[in-house]
């Protein structure tokens, strides 16, 4: 009986710690389900405070379990001291990068140099912004891949942003000195106009030993098809120059074949049926997530304006006379319908974020 009693006493001593460990696990699982599990579509910025809350709960639960397990005061003090040293060391080693990225994220928010949907180039990376987090920024590249850039990297490197209000696109071409400059300028402006560029202009970039480098540029008001317009500009330049009988080859071009004296290197124009026009541009596939992020950003801004309007109408409703009340109620009803539409468009997770 003494053996059973000793075993019972030992198990009884560990019982509070075991129960506490089970309760902590259950509480952490419930907290995870409530904070993250039920919201899989939360963005990085909205997930960060929830993840930090889970981390705090995990640390508090571990401390509680350590305190409830049977051990001497000296041992408990040593365990807690070791736990504090490990925790302090982890924070000290990771705080430099962590804090630096958080401060960089706050700095980017204050500057507000770009928003979801904007084209962004930093270093060798180019794409459309899909997400702005407190610690990182995500862009969608031309290959439709998602690239995560630490915010510290963005504030320590030059960042080029193409805003939705429009940008200048350009292309260069080298032509021989035997082609009249005025003719080239007119043809290149024609090519820019054909692809929808506004106020096109041509500059002479370089007078080389064997060729003149021309640069044609124009204003593109709609940047969502930036890649397509750049490609179309180069296509139009080739078509216009070839159509005018101008060879796009350097005067130093050499060919070992015997050719007639007046032979020109202009490709023959194939006779093909005109393909049906399609409204879908490659950018709609390449930057699908960035496009969705931009639409949600606009919807959030509109939702904030609608909610402000609703608050103003409700405040006005308390003081307006009976004669004006029906019109005010109609405006309030319209505003509430717009809010419901925007909430459905954003979804529950985005509306909370």
Phi and psi in degrees as GROMACS dihedral restraints (atoms count N, CA, C in turn):
[ dihedral_restraints ]
;  ai    aj    ak    al  type     phi  dphi    fc
    3     4     5     6     1   -63.5    20    10
    4     5     6     7     1   -35.3    20    10
    6     7     8     9     1   -66.0    20    10
    7     8     9    10     1   -44.1    20    10
    9    10    11    12     1   -64.3    20    10
   10    11    12    13     1   -38.3    20    10
   12    13    14    15     1   -65.7    20    10
   13    14    15    16     1   -41.8    20    10
   15    16    17    18     1   -62.8    20    10
   16    17    18    19     1   -40.1    20    10
   18    19    20    21     1   -65.1    20    10
   19    20    21    22     1   -40.2    20    10
   21    22    23    24     1   -65.3    20    10
   22    23    24    25     1   -42.2    20    10
   24    25    26    27     1   -63.6    20    10
   25    26    27    28     1   -39.5    20    10
   27    28    29    30     1   -65.2    20    10
   28    29    30    31     1   -45.5    20    10
   30    31    32    33     1   -65.3    20    10
   31    32    33    34     1   -38.0    20    10
   33    34    35    36     1   -63.8    20    10
   34    35    36    37     1   -33.1    20    10
   36    37    38    39     1   -69.8    20    10
   37    38    39    40     1   -34.9    20    10
   39    40    41    42     1   -85.8    20    10
   40    41    42    43     1   -11.2    20    10
   42    43    44    45     1   -57.9    20    10
   43    44    45    46     1   -46.3    20    10
   45    46    47    48     1   -59.6    20    10
   46    47    48    49     1   -40.1    20    10
   48    49    50    51     1   -66.6    20    10
   49    50    51    52     1   -40.4    20    10
   51    52    53    54     1   -64.9    20    10
   52    53    54    55     1   -45.4    20    10
   54    55    56    57     1   -62.2    20    10
   55    56    57    58     1   -42.1    20    10
   57    58    59    60     1   -62.6    20    10
   58    59    60    61     1   -40.8    20    10
   60    61    62    63     1   -63.0    20    10
   61    62    63    64     1   -42.0    20    10
   63    64    65    66     1   -65.3    20    10
   64    65    66    67     1   -41.9    20    10
   66    67    68    69     1   -65.3    20    10
   67    68    69    70     1   -38.5    20    10
   69    70    71    72     1   -64.3    20    10
   70    71    72    73     1   -43.2    20    10
   72    73    74    75     1   -62.0    20    10
   73    74    75    76     1   -42.8    20    10
   75    76    77    78     1   -64.3    20    10
   76    77    78    79     1   -41.5    20    10
   78    79    80    81     1   -65.7    20    10
   79    80    81    82     1   -40.8    20    10
   81    82    83    84     1   -66.4    20    10
   82    83    84    85     1   -39.3    20    10
   84    85    86    87     1   -64.6    20    10
   85    86    87    88     1   -42.0    20    10
   87    88    89    90     1   -65.2    20    10
   88    89    90    91     1   -42.7    20    10
   90    91    92    93     1   -63.8    20    10
   91    92    93    94     1   -38.8    20    10
   93    94    95    96     1   -63.8    20    10
   94    95    96    97     1   -43.1    20    10
   96    97    98    99     1   -62.5    20    10
   97    98    99   100     1   -40.8    20    10
   99   100   101   102     1   -73.5    20    10
  100   101   102   103     1   -39.0    20    10
  102   103   104   105     1   -87.7    20    10
  103   104   105   106     1   -38.3    20    10
  105   106   107   108     1  -125.0    20    10
  106   107   108   109     1   -41.3    20    10
  108   109   110   111     1   -60.6    20    10
  109   110   111   112     1   -37.3    20    10
  111   112   113   114     1   -85.2    20    10
  112   113   114   115     1    -2.8    20    10
  114   115   116   117     1  -129.9    20    10
  115   116   117   118     1    67.2    20    10
  117   118   119   120     1   -69.5    20    10
  118   119   120   121     1   -17.9    20    10
  120   121   122   123     1   -97.2    20    10
  121   122   123   124     1    11.3    20    10
  123   124   125   126     1   -65.2    20    10
  124   125   126   127     1   142.6    20    10
  126   127   128   129     1   -74.2    20    10
  127   128   129   130     1   172.0    20    10
  129   130   131   132     1   -62.9    20    10
  130   131   132   133     1   -39.1    20    10
  132   133   134   135     1   -67.4    20    10
  133   134   135   136     1   -38.0    20    10
  135   136   137   138     1   -75.8    20    10
  136   137   138   139     1   -27.5    20    10
  138   139   140   141     1   -76.1    20    10
  139   140   141   142     1   -30.2    20    10
  141   142   143   144     1   -57.1    20    10
  142   143   144   145     1   -51.7    20    10
  144   145   146   147     1   -62.8    20    10
  145   146   147   148     1   -31.9    20    10
  147   148   149   150     1   -69.8    20    10
  148   149   150   151     1   -39.2    20    10
  150   151   152   153     1   -65.9    20    10
  151   152   153   154     1   -39.3    20    10
  153   154   155   156     1   -64.9    20    10
  154   155   156   157     1   -37.8    20    10
  156   157   158   159     1   -63.5    20    10
  157   158   159   160     1   -41.8    20    10
  159   160   161   162     1   -63.8    20    10
  160   161   162   163     1   -39.1    20    10
  162   163   164   165     1   -62.6    20    10
  163   164   165   166     1   -43.7    20    10
  165   166   167   168     1   -62.2    20    10
  166   167   168   169     1   -41.8    20    10
  168   169   170   171     1   -64.9    20    10
  169   170   171   172     1   -37.4    20    10
  171   172   173   174     1   -64.7    20    10
  172   173   174   175     1   -43.5    20    10
  174   175   176   177     1   -64.8    20    10
  175   176   177   178     1   -43.2    20    10
  177   178   179   180     1   -63.7    20    10
  178   179   180   181     1   -40.8    20    10
  180   181   182   183     1   -64.7    20    10
  181   182   183   184     1   -39.8    20    10
  183   184   185   186     1   -64.0    20    10
  184   185   186   187     1   -40.9    20    10
  186   187   188   189     1   -63.0    20    10
  187   188   189   190     1   -41.1    20    10
  189   190   191   192     1   -62.2    20    10
  190   191   192   193     1   -43.5    20    10
  192   193   194   195     1   -64.0    20    10
  193   194   195   196     1   -41.6    20    10
  195   196   197   198     1   -62.2    20    10
  196   197   198   199     1   -37.7    20    10
  198   199   200   201     1   -71.2    20    10
  199   200   201   202     1   -29.9    20    10
  201   202   203   204     1   -87.8    20    10
  202   203   204   205     1   -18.0    20    10
  204   205   206   207     1   -72.5    20    10
  205   206   207   208     1   141.2    20    10
  207   208   209   210     1   -69.5    20    10
  208   209   210   211     1   123.0    20    10
  210   211   212   213     1  -163.5    20    10
  211   212   213   214     1   160.8    20    10
  213   214   215   216     1   -69.5    20    10
  214   215   216   217     1   161.3    20    10
  216   217   218   219     1   -60.8    20    10
  217   218   219   220     1   -37.9    20    10
  219   220   221   222     1   -64.8    20    10
  220   221   222   223     1   -46.4    20    10
  222   223   224   225     1   -64.1    20    10
  223   224   225   226     1   -42.2    20    10
  225   226   227   228     1   -62.3    20    10
  226   227   228   229     1   -39.9    20    10
  228   229   230   231     1   -64.7    20    10
  229   230   231   232     1   -40.4    20    10
  231   232   233   234     1   -66.0    20    10
  232   233   234   235     1   -40.8    20    10
  234   235   236   237     1   -63.8    20    10
  235   236   237   238     1   -44.7    20    10
  237   238   239   240     1   -65.1    20    10
  238   239   240   241     1   -37.2    20    10
  240   241   242   243     1   -65.0    20    10
  241   242   243   244     1   -43.6    20    10
  243   244   245   246     1   -62.4    20    10
  244   245   246   247     1   -43.1    20    10
  246   247   248   249     1   -60.7    20    10
  247   248   249   250     1   -42.6    20    10
  249   250   251   252     1   -64.7    20    10
  250   251   252   253     1   -39.3    20    10
  252   253   254   255     1   -65.6    20    10
  253   254   255   256     1   -44.3    20    10
  255   256   257   258     1   -62.8    20    10
  256   257   258   259     1   -45.3    20    10
  258   259   260   261     1   -63.4    20    10
  259   260   261   262     1   -42.6    20    10
  261   262   263   264     1   -64.3    20    10
  262   263   264   265     1   -40.0    20    10
  264   265   266   267     1   -64.9    20    10
  265   266   267   268     1   -41.9    20    10
  267   268   269   270     1   -62.6    20    10
  268   269   270   271     1   -44.6    20    10
  270   271   272   273     1   -64.6    20    10
  271   272   273   274     1   -41.4    20    10
  273   274   275   276     1   -64.7    20    10
  274   275   276   277     1   -39.1    20    10
  276   277   278   279     1   -72.6    20    10
  277   278   279   280     1   -33.0    20    10
  279   280   281   282     1   -98.5    20    10
  280   281   282   283     1   -12.9    20    10
  282   283   284   285     1   -68.6    20    10
  283   284   285   286     1   -31.1    20    10
  285   286   287   288     1   -60.1    20    10
  286   287   288   289     1   -53.8    20    10
  288   289   290   291     1   -69.8    20    10
  289   290   291   292     1   -41.4    20    10
  291   292   293   294     1   -61.5    20    10
  292   293   294   295     1   -53.8    20    10
  294   295   296   297     1   -64.7    20    10
  295   296   297   298     1   -39.2    20    10
  297   298   299   300     1   -62.1    20    10
  298   299   300   301     1   -41.6    20    10
  300   301   302   303     1   -69.6    20    10
  301   302   303   304     1   -37.4    20    10
  303   304   305   306     1   -64.1    20    10
  304   305   306   307     1   -45.6    20    10
  306   307   308   309     1   -64.0    20    10
  307   308   309   310     1   -37.6    20    10
  309   310   311   312     1   -65.3    20    10
  310   311   312   313     1   -38.8    20    10
  312   313   314   315     1   -63.5    20    10
  313   314   315   316     1   -41.3    20    10
  315   316   317   318     1   -64.8    20    10
  316   317   318   319     1   -38.4    20    10
  318   319   320   321     1   -63.1    20    10
  319   320   321   322     1   -43.1    20    10
  321   322   323   324     1   -63.9    20    10
  322   323   324   325     1   -34.8    20    10
  324   325   326   327     1   -66.8    20    10
  325   326   327   328     1   -40.5    20    10
  327   328   329   330     1   -67.6    20    10
  328   329   330   331     1   -45.3    20    10
  330   331   332   333     1   -67.7    20    10
  331   332   333   334     1   -39.3    20    10
  333   334   335   336     1    54.5    20    10
  334   335   336   337     1    52.3    20    10
  336   337   338   339     1   -80.9    20    10
  337   338   339   340     1   -17.7    20    10
  339   340   341   342     1  -151.1    20    10
  340   341   342   343     1   161.4    20    10
  342   343   344   345     1  -134.0    20    10
  343   344   345   346     1   165.1    20    10
  345   346   347   348     1   -55.6    20    10
  346   347   348   349     1   133.0    20    10
  348   349   350   351     1   102.3    20    10
  349   350   351   352     1   -18.4    20    10
  351   352   353   354     1   -75.6    20    10
  352   353   354   355     1   146.0    20    10
  354   355   356   357     1   -76.3    20    10
  355   356   357   358     1   137.6    20    10
  357   358   359   360     1  -138.0    20    10
  358   359   360   361     1   134.9    20    10
  360   361   362   363     1  -126.2    20    10
  361   362   363   364     1   125.8    20    10
  363   364   365   366     1  -142.3    20    10
  364   365   366   367     1   120.6    20    10
  366   367   368   369     1    62.5    20    10
  367   368   369   370     1  -128.1    20    10
  369   370   371   372     1   -93.3    20    10
  370   371   372   373     1     2.4    20    10
  372   373   374   375     1   -94.6    20    10
  373   374   375   376     1   135.3    20    10
  375   376   377   378     1  -143.2    20    10
  376   377   378   379     1   135.4    20    10
  378   379   380   381     1   175.5    20    10
  379   380   381   382     1  -172.2    20    10
  381   382   383   384     1  -103.6    20    10
  382   383   384   385     1   140.2    20    10
  384   385   386   387     1   -71.2    20    10
  385   386   387   388     1   127.4    20    10
  387   388   389   390     1  -107.6    20    10
  388   389   390   391     1   -26.7    20    10
  390   391   392   393     1  -157.1    20    10
  391   392   393   394     1   136.8    20    10
  393   394   395   396     1  -116.3    20    10
  394   395   396   397     1   108.3    20    10
  396   397   398   399     1  -101.8    20    10
  397   398   399   400     1   173.3    20    10
  399   400   401   402     1   -70.6    20    10
  400   401   402   403     1   -27.3    20    10
  402   403   404   405     1  -113.3    20    10
  403   404   405   406     1   -19.4    20    10
  405   406   407   408     1  -149.0    20    10
  406   407   408   409     1   165.1    20    10
  408   409   410   411     1  -125.6    20    10
  409   410   411   412     1   134.4    20    10
  411   412   413   414     1  -108.0    20    10
  412   413   414   415     1   134.6    20    10
  414   415   416   417     1  -125.0    20    10
  415   416   417   418     1   154.2    20    10
  417   418   419   420     1  -107.6    20    10
  418   419   420   421     1   120.2    20    10
  420   421   422   423     1   -82.6    20    10
  421   422   423   424     1   178.6    20    10
  423   424   425   426     1   -65.5    20    10
  424   425   426   427     1   -20.0    20    10
  426   427   428   429     1   -90.7    20    10
  427   428   429   430     1     8.7    20    10
  429   430   431   432     1    72.6    20    10
  430   431   432   433     1     7.7    20    10
  432   433   434   435     1   -82.0    20    10
  433   434   435   436     1   157.6    20    10
  435   436   437   438     1  -102.8    20    10
  436   437   438   439     1   126.5    20    10
  438   439   440   441     1  -118.4    20    10
  439   440   441   442     1   129.9    20    10
  441   442   443   444     1   -99.3    20    10
  442   443   444   445     1   125.2    20    10
  444   445   446   447     1  -114.1    20    10
  445   446   447   448     1   122.5    20    10
  447   448   449   450     1   -60.7    20    10
  448   449   450   451     1   142.1    20    10
  450   451   452   453     1   -62.1    20    10
  451   452   453   454     1   -31.6    20    10
  453   454   455   456     1   -61.9    20    10
  454   455   456   457     1   -35.4    20    10
  456   457   458   459     1   -65.8    20    10
  457   458   459   460     1   -36.3    20    10
  459   460   461   462     1   -70.2    20    10
  460   461   462   463     1   -35.4    20    10
  462   463   464   465     1   -85.7    20    10
  463   464   465   466     1    -9.2    20    10
  465   466   467   468     1  -107.6    20    10
  466   467   468   469     1     4.0    20    10
  468   469   470   471     1  -132.6    20    10
  469   470   471   472     1   149.0    20    10
  471   472   473   474     1   -61.8    20    10
  472   473   474   475     1   132.9    20    10
  474   475   476   477     1  -117.3    20    10
  475   476   477   478     1   126.0    20    10
  477   478   479   480     1  -105.1    20    10
  478   479   480   481     1   125.2    20    10
  480   481   482   483     1  -117.8    20    10
  481   482   483   484     1   129.6    20    10
  483   484   485   486     1  -100.4    20    10
  484   485   486   487     1   106.3    20    10
  486   487   488   489     1   -79.9    20    10
  487   488   489   490     1   161.6    20    10
  489   490   491   492     1   -68.9    20    10
  490   491   492   493     1   -10.7    20    10
  492   493   494   495     1   -76.3    20    10
  493   494   495   496     1    -7.3    20    10
  495   496   497   498     1   124.7    20    10
  496   497   498   499     1   162.7    20    10
  498   499   500   501     1  -154.3    20    10
  499   500   501   502     1   171.3    20    10
  501   502   503   504     1   -98.3    20    10
  502   503   504   505     1   128.1    20    10
  504   505   506   507     1  -115.0    20    10
  505   506   507   508     1   148.6    20    10
  507   508   509   510     1  -146.9    20    10
  508   509   510   511     1   164.0    20    10
  510   511   512   513     1  -151.6    20    10
  511   512   513   514     1   153.2    20    10
  513   514   515   516     1  -117.8    20    10
  514   515   516   517     1   156.0    20    10
  516   517   518   519     1  -150.8    20    10
  517   518   519   520     1   143.7    20    10
  519   520   521   522     1  -105.9    20    10
  520   521   522   523     1   126.7    20    10
  522   523   524   525     1  -129.7    20    10
  523   524   525   526     1   158.4    20    10
  525   526   527   528     1   -74.6    20    10
  526   527   528   529     1   163.5    20    10
  528   529   530   531     1   -71.3    20    10
  529   530   531   532     1   -12.7    20    10
  531   532   533   534     1   -80.6    20    10
  532   533   534   535     1    -2.8    20    10
  534   535   536   537     1  -101.5    20    10
  535   536   537   538     1   130.7    20    10
  537   538   539   540     1   -64.2    20    10
  538   539   540   541     1   133.4    20    10
  540   541   542   543     1   -60.6    20    10
  541   542   543   544     1   -43.5    20    10
  543   544   545   546     1   -62.9    20    10
  544   545   546   547     1   -37.2    20    10
  546   547   548   549     1   -65.9    20    10
  547   548   549   550     1   -42.4    20    10
  549   550   551   552     1   -62.9    20    10
  550   551   552   553     1   -44.1    20    10
  552   553   554   555     1   -61.6    20    10
  553   554   555   556     1   -43.4    20    10
  555   556   557   558     1   -63.3    20    10
  556   557   558   559     1   -42.3    20    10
  558   559   560   561     1   -67.5    20    10
  559   560   561   562     1   -40.9    20    10
  561   562   563   564     1   -68.0    20    10
  562   563   564   565     1   -37.4    20    10
  564   565   566   567     1   -64.4    20    10
  565   566   567   568     1   -36.5    20    10
  567   568   569   570     1   -63.2    20    10
  568   569   570   571     1   -42.9    20    10
  570   571   572   573     1   -62.8    20    10
  571   572   573   574     1   -41.7    20    10
  573   574   575   576     1   -64.6    20    10
  574   575   576   577     1   -39.4    20    10
  576   577   578   579     1   -67.0    20    10
  577   578   579   580     1   -34.0    20    10
  579   580   581   582     1   -65.0    20    10
  580   581   582   583     1   -27.8    20    10
  582   583   584   585     1   -96.8    20    10
  583   584   585   586     1    10.3    20    10
  585   586   587   588     1    89.3    20    10
  586   587   588   589     1    17.5    20    10
  588   589   590   591     1   -83.4    20    10
  589   590   591   592     1   139.1    20    10
  591   592   593   594     1   -95.5    20    10
  592   593   594   595     1   144.2    20    10
  594   595   596   597     1    50.1    20    10
  595   596   597   598     1    56.9    20    10
  597   598   599   600     1   -68.0    20    10
  598   599   600   601     1   151.0    20    10
  600   601   602   603     1  -146.9    20    10
  601   602   603   604     1   158.3    20    10
  603   604   605   606     1  -126.9    20    10
  604   605   606   607     1   136.7    20    10
  606   607   608   609     1  -125.2    20    10
  607   608   609   610     1   147.5    20    10
  609   610   611   612     1   -90.5    20    10
  610   611   612   613     1   110.8    20    10
  612   613   614   615     1   -80.9    20    10
  613   614   615   616     1   -37.5    20    10
  615   616   617   618     1  -157.3    20    10
  616   617   618   619     1   139.3    20    10
  618   619   620   621     1  -102.6    20    10
  619   620   621   622     1    92.0    20    10
  621   622   623   624     1   -81.0    20    10
  622   623   624   625     1   179.9    20    10
  624   625   626   627     1   -66.9    20    10
  625   626   627   628     1   -31.8    20    10
  627   628   629   630     1  -126.4    20    10
  628   629   630   631     1    -9.1    20    10
  630   631   632   633     1  -152.8    20    10
  631   632   633   634     1   159.8    20    10
  633   634   635   636     1  -106.3    20    10
  634   635   636   637     1   131.3    20    10
  636   637   638   639     1   -98.1    20    10
  637   638   639   640     1   117.7    20    10
  639   640   641   642     1  -104.7    20    10
  640   641   642   643     1   145.4    20    10
  642   643   644   645     1  -127.6    20    10
  643   644   645   646     1   119.0    20    10
  645   646   647   648     1  -106.2    20    10
  646   647   648   649     1   138.3    20    10
  648   649   650   651     1  -146.0    20    10
  649   650   651   652     1   161.5    20    10
  651   652   653   654     1  -165.0    20    10
  652   653   654   655     1   164.8    20    10
  654   655   656   657     1   -86.7    20    10
  655   656   657   658     1   129.1    20    10
  657   658   659   660     1  -108.3    20    10
  658   659   660   661     1   108.0    20    10
  660   661   662   663     1   -73.9    20    10
  661   662   663   664     1   -28.5    20    10
  663   664   665   666     1  -110.4    20    10
  664   665   666   667     1   108.2    20    10
  666   667   668   669     1   -92.5    20    10
  667   668   669   670     1    -3.0    20    10
  669   670   671   672     1   -65.0    20    10
  670   671   672   673     1   -25.8    20    10
  672   673   674   675     1  -107.7    20    10
  673   674   675   676     1    41.3    20    10
  675   676   677   678     1   -58.6    20    10
  676   677   678   679     1   -47.0    20    10
  678   679   680   681     1   -65.2    20    10
  679   680   681   682     1   -41.9    20    10
  681   682   683   684     1   -65.2    20    10
  682   683   684   685     1   -42.5    20    10
  684   685   686   687     1   -66.3    20    10
  685   686   687   688     1   -37.2    20    10
  687   688   689   690     1   -61.8    20    10
  688   689   690   691     1   -44.0    20    10
  690   691   692   693     1   -66.1    20    10
  691   692   693   694     1   -43.9    20    10
  693   694   695   696     1   -63.1    20    10
  694   695   696   697     1   -33.2    20    10
  696   697   698   699     1   -63.5    20    10
  697   698   699   700     1   -44.3    20    10
  699   700   701   702     1   -66.8    20    10
  700   701   702   703     1   -38.2    20    10
  702   703   704   705     1   -61.8    20    10
  703   704   705   706     1   -46.4    20    10
  705   706   707   708     1   -64.0    20    10
  706   707   708   709     1   -36.4    20    10
  708   709   710   711     1   -60.9    20    10
  709   710   711   712     1   -45.3    20    10
  711   712   713   714     1   -63.2    20    10
  712   713   714   715     1   -45.0    20    10
  714   715   716   717     1   -64.0    20    10
  715   716   717   718     1   -43.9    20    10
  717   718   719   720     1   -67.6    20    10
  718   719   720   721     1   -44.7    20    10
  720   721   722   723     1   -67.3    20    10
  721   722   723   724     1   -43.6    20    10
  723   724   725   726     1   -65.3    20    10
  724   725   726   727     1   -37.6    20    10
  726   727   728   729     1   -64.2    20    10
  727   728   729   730     1   -27.8    20    10
  729   730   731   732     1   -89.9    20    10
  730   731   732   733     1     6.8    20    10
  732   733   734   735     1    78.2    20    10
  733   734   735   736     1    23.4    20    10
  735   736   737   738     1  -103.1    20    10
  736   737   738   739     1   125.9    20    10
  738   739   740   741     1   -80.4    20    10
  739   740   741   742     1   133.6    20    10
  741   742   743   744     1   -96.8    20    10
  742   743   744   745     1    68.1    20    10
  744   745   746   747     1  -138.0    20    10
  745   746   747   748     1   148.3    20    10
  747   748   749   750     1   -71.6    20    10
  748   749   750   751     1   146.8    20    10
  750   751   752   753     1   -60.0    20    10
  751   752   753   754     1   -16.8    20    10
  753   754   755   756     1   -85.7    20    10
  754   755   756   757     1     4.4    20    10
  756   757   758   759     1   -58.0    20    10
  757   758   759   760     1   131.0    20    10
  759   760   761   762     1  -123.8    20    10
  760   761   762   763     1   139.7    20    10
  762   763   764   765     1  -140.4    20    10
  763   764   765   766     1   129.8    20    10
  765   766   767   768     1   -82.7    20    10
  766   767   768   769     1    -4.5    20    10
  768   769   770   771     1   -79.8    20    10
  769   770   771   772     1   150.8    20    10
  771   772   773   774     1   -82.7    20    10
  772   773   774   775     1   118.3    20    10
  774   775   776   777     1  -126.8    20    10
  775   776   777   778     1   156.7    20    10
  777   778   779   780     1   -58.6    20    10
  778   779   780   781     1   155.3    20    10
  780   781   782   783     1   -62.3    20    10
  781   782   783   784     1   -37.7    20    10
  783   784   785   786     1   -96.8    20    10
  784   785   786   787     1    16.5    20    10
  786   787   788   789     1   -68.5    20    10
  787   788   789   790     1   129.4    20    10
  789   790   791   792     1  -112.5    20    10
  790   791   792   793     1   146.5    20    10
  792   793   794   795     1   -95.2    20    10
  793   794   795   796     1    71.3    20    10
  795   796   797   798     1  -118.3    20    10
  796   797   798   799     1   123.7    20    10
  798   799   800   801     1   -66.0    20    10
  799   800   801   802     1   141.0    20    10
  801   802   803   804     1   -65.8    20    10
  802   803   804   805     1   145.9    20    10
  804   805   806   807     1   -84.8    20    10
  805   806   807   808     1   114.4    20    10
  807   808   809   810     1   -70.3    20    10
  808   809   810   811     1   146.6    20    10
  810   811   812   813     1   -92.3    20    10
  811   812   813   814     1   106.7    20    10
  813   814   815   816     1  -131.3    20    10
  814   815   816   817     1   154.5    20    10
  816   817   818   819     1   -72.5    20    10
  817   818   819   820     1   141.8    20    10
  819   820   821   822     1   -69.5    20    10
  820   821   822   823     1   120.6    20    10
  822   823   824   825     1   -68.4    20    10
  823   824   825   826     1   150.8    20    10
  825   826   827   828     1   -63.1    20    10
  826   827   828   829     1   140.6    20    10
  828   829   830   831     1   -71.3    20    10
  829   830   831   832     1   139.7    20    10
  831   832   833   834     1  -118.1    20    10
  832   833   834   835     1   141.2    20    10
  834   835   836   837     1   -86.0    20    10
  835   836   837   838     1   -15.5    20    10
  837   838   839   840     1   -82.7    20    10
  838   839   840   841     1   124.4    20    10
  840   841   842   843     1   -99.5    20    10
  841   842   843   844     1   155.5    20    10
  843   844   845   846     1   -58.0    20    10
  844   845   846   847     1   -31.1    20    10
  846   847   848   849     1   -61.0    20    10
  847   848   849   850     1   -27.1    20    10
  849   850   851   852     1   -66.6    20    10
  850   851   852   853     1   -27.2    20    10
  852   853   854   855     1   -91.1    20    10
  853   854   855   856     1   -40.9    20    10
  855   856   857   858     1   -66.7    20    10
  856   857   858   859     1   -46.0    20    10
  858   859   860   861     1  -110.8    20    10
  859   860   861   862     1    43.5    20    10
  861   862   863   864     1   -65.0    20    10
  862   863   864   865     1   -42.0    20    10
  864   865   866   867     1   -69.9    20    10
  865   866   867   868     1   -38.1    20    10
  867   868   869   870     1   -64.8    20    10
  868   869   870   871     1   -38.1    20    10
  870   871   872   873     1   -63.9    20    10
  871   872   873   874     1   -42.1    20    10
  873   874   875   876     1   -64.8    20    10
  874   875   876   877     1   -40.2    20    10
  876   877   878   879     1   -64.3    20    10
  877   878   879   880     1   -38.8    20    10
  879   880   881   882     1   -66.0    20    10
  880   881   882   883     1   -42.7    20    10
  882   883   884   885     1   -63.4    20    10
  883   884   885   886     1   -39.6    20    10
  885   886   887   888     1   -68.6    20    10
  886   887   888   889     1   -36.0    20    10
  888   889   890   891     1   -63.2    20    10
  889   890   891   892     1   -43.6    20    10
  891   892   893   894     1   -64.7    20    10
  892   893   894   895     1   -39.9    20    10
  894   895   896   897     1   -65.3    20    10
  895   896   897   898     1   -38.3    20    10
  897   898   899   900     1   -64.4    20    10
  898   899   900   901     1   -41.5    20    10
  900   901   902   903     1   -63.7    20    10
  901   902   903   904     1   -42.3    20    10
  903   904   905   906     1   -66.6    20    10
  904   905   906   907     1   -36.6    20    10
  906   907   908   909     1   -63.3    20    10
  907   908   909   910     1   -41.3    20    10
  909   910   911   912     1   -62.4    20    10
  910   911   912   913     1   -39.9    20    10
  912   913   914   915     1   -66.9    20    10
  913   914   915   916     1   -40.8    20    10
  915   916   917   918     1   -65.9    20    10
  916   917   918   919     1   -42.3    20    10
  918   919   920   921     1   -64.4    20    10
  919   920   921   922     1   -37.2    20    10
  921   922   923   924     1   -64.4    20    10
  922   923   924   925     1   -40.4    20    10
  924   925   926   927     1   -64.4    20    10
  925   926   927   928     1   -40.5    20    10
  927   928   929   930     1   -62.6    20    10
  928   929   930   931     1   -43.9    20    10
  930   931   932   933     1   -61.1    20    10
  931   932   933   934     1   -41.4    20    10
  933   934   935   936     1   -66.1    20    10
  934   935   936   937     1   -40.1    20    10
  936   937   938   939     1   -67.4    20    10
  937   938   939   940     1   -38.5    20    10
  939   940   941   942     1   -66.1    20    10
  940   941   942   943     1   -38.2    20    10
  942   943   944   945     1   -67.3    20    10
  943   944   945   946     1   -38.2    20    10
  945   946   947   948     1   -69.9    20    10
  946   947   948   949     1   -29.7    20    10
  948   949   950   951     1   -63.7    20    10
  949   950   951   952     1   -28.3    20    10
  951   952   953   954     1   -73.2    20    10
  952   953   954   955     1   -21.4    20    10
  954   955   956   957     1  -113.6    20    10
  955   956   957   958     1   -11.3    20    10
  957   958   959   960     1   -75.6    20    10
  958   959   960   961     1   152.0    20    10
  960   961   962   963     1   -76.9    20    10
  961   962   963   964     1   169.9    20    10
  963   964   965   966     1   -64.3    20    10
  964   965   966   967     1   -32.4    20    10
  966   967   968   969     1   -66.6    20    10
  967   968   969   970     1   -34.6    20    10
  969   970   971   972     1   -93.9    20    10
  970   971   972   973     1    -6.2    20    10
  972   973   974   975     1   -64.1    20    10
  973   974   975   976     1   -42.2    20    10
  975   976   977   978     1   -59.1    20    10
  976   977   978   979     1   -44.0    20    10
  978   979   980   981     1   -63.8    20    10
  979   980   981   982     1   -38.8    20    10
  981   982   983   984     1   -65.6    20    10
  982   983   984   985     1   -39.5    20    10
  984   985   986   987     1   -65.9    20    10
  985   986   987   988     1   -36.9    20    10
  987   988   989   990     1   -63.8    20    10
  988   989   990   991     1   -44.1    20    10
  990   991   992   993     1   -62.0    20    10
  991   992   993   994     1   -39.9    20    10
  993   994   995   996     1   -65.7    20    10
  994   995   996   997     1   -40.1    20    10
  996   997   998   999     1   -65.3    20    10
  997   998   999  1000     1   -41.3    20    10
  999  1000  1001  1002     1   -62.9    20    10
 1000  1001  1002  1003     1   -42.2    20    10
 1002  1003  1004  1005     1   -64.5    20    10
 1003  1004  1005  1006     1   -40.0    20    10
 1005  1006  1007  1008     1   -67.4    20    10
 1006  1007  1008  1009     1   -35.1    20    10
 1008  1009  1010  1011     1   -66.3    20    10
 1009  1010  1011  1012     1   -40.2    20    10
 1011  1012  1013  1014     1   -63.2    20    10
 1012  1013  1014  1015     1   -38.2    20    10
 1014  1015  1016  1017     1   -64.1    20    10
 1015  1016  1017  1018     1   -42.5    20    10
 1017  1018  1019  1020     1   -63.1    20    10
 1018  1019  1020  1021     1   -39.9    20    10
 1020  1021  1022  1023     1   -63.0    20    10
 1021  1022  1023  1024     1   -43.0    20    10
 1023  1024  1025  1026     1   -67.6    20    10
 1024  1025  1026  1027     1   -37.6    20    10
 1026  1027  1028  1029     1   -64.7    20    10
 1027  1028  1029  1030     1   -39.5    20    10
 1029  1030  1031  1032     1   -66.8    20    10
 1030  1031  1032  1033     1   -36.3    20    10
 1032  1033  1034  1035     1   -66.3    20    10
 1033  1034  1035  1036     1   -39.9    20    10
 1035  1036  1037  1038     1   -77.4    20    10
 1036  1037  1038  1039     1   -35.7    20    10
 1038  1039  1040  1041     1    87.4    20    10
 1039  1040  1041  1042     1   164.9    20    10
 1041  1042  1043  1044     1   -63.9    20    10
 1042  1043  1044  1045     1   -45.2    20    10
 1044  1045  1046  1047     1   -64.4    20    10
 1045  1046  1047  1048     1   -46.3    20    10
 1047  1048  1049  1050     1   -68.5    20    10
 1048  1049  1050  1051     1   -34.5    20    10
 1050  1051  1052  1053     1   -65.5    20    10
 1051  1052  1053  1054     1   -39.2    20    10
 1053  1054  1055  1056     1   -66.9    20    10
 1054  1055  1056  1057     1   -37.4    20    10
